Amino acid sequence: MIIPMSQPTIGNAQFKLLEELCNACAVSGDEGEVRKIVLGQMKPFADEIKVDAMGNVLVTKMGQGRDRLRVMLDAHMDEVGFILVSDEGDGMFGFQTVGGIDPRHLPGKPVWVGKDHLPGVIGMKPIHLASEDEVKRKPSIDSLRIDLGPNGKASIGDWATFATKFKRVGPSIMAKAIDDRIGVATLIELVKHAPENIDLLAAFTVQEEVGLRGAKVAAYTFDPDLAIAIDSTPAHDMPNHDSSESSFYNTKLGLGPAIYIYNRSTIDNPRLVRFLKETAESKGIPYQIRQPGGGGTNAGAIQRARAGVPVVSVSVPHRYTHSPISISRVDDWKNTISLLHTALQKVMPDLIQS
Ligand SMILES: [Zn+2]
């Protein structure tokens, strides 16, 4: 039986929240800014809320009635970024990347440094002075510096992010950290409109980008019957150099939520994959299958918790992953919320019984 309930919608309030989440700086290990937003949003709706030893925010929303499954939904709060590792005077700092960042994205990019989001720029030797070999090779992180200017007061161990402000442009969202603030915003909406046929266990997790670390302990604490990792996945749907369509896209913008079946971290539970596909088809919600291959999500850690958990990942596609700016489509976000909200209402114990 499907219990009638309030429907999540995407309006000004949800866009404003996504903007706030994307503009917050929360490199892996320093998720405080996003955690604060999540706690503020979730406190009025949670039956129980706690921050664990690693910094995960764990929200429980109890259902009603008998035979409720414990359904864990995960979205990671952290983003890729930088950590200052050497102070060279005059506001000049050596740094290391945190999470998977391609150094080709870095030279000349503005950054925000530390708690006060001090403006800086990633500097590199100018082309006039670079050797032919240096121009050809991708820059090493050691050859780059974060430059805050002589008044820029920062310390070794401070974190930095790309300095990109959220924008809505027609049907698109452009921002840093769409991976995974769009998942965090999605999970917030799902908790606010939680169905009563399940116990909803929402994990806003830390340190995904450095090895799925927060989700591992969150899954231990929640001990769920099944779990869904909500994330954002690279699209890689640009045309080929000869303008023909690439047939090797990972996902494509505009085709709806991406359901995973296989990647480097997980083989998704076939029954949950089928359940999501059938749910989407029955409601006319567009969806796509993420191309099997590289990458991974927190599902990889949750799956191996305790005695094992059936998992599946669902992502909103974005282009230009782990770069200063990514692009997603608003409709893909709406359809992801709609698919997950509809699916949760249909979760009954027979979904995982063999
Ligand atoms: Zn992610």
Boltz pocket constraint, residues with backbone or C-beta under 6 A from the ligand:
constraints:
  - pocket:
      binder: B
      contacts: [[A, 76], [A, 179], [A, 180], [A, 208], [A, 231], [A, 232], [A, 296]]
      max_distance: 6.0
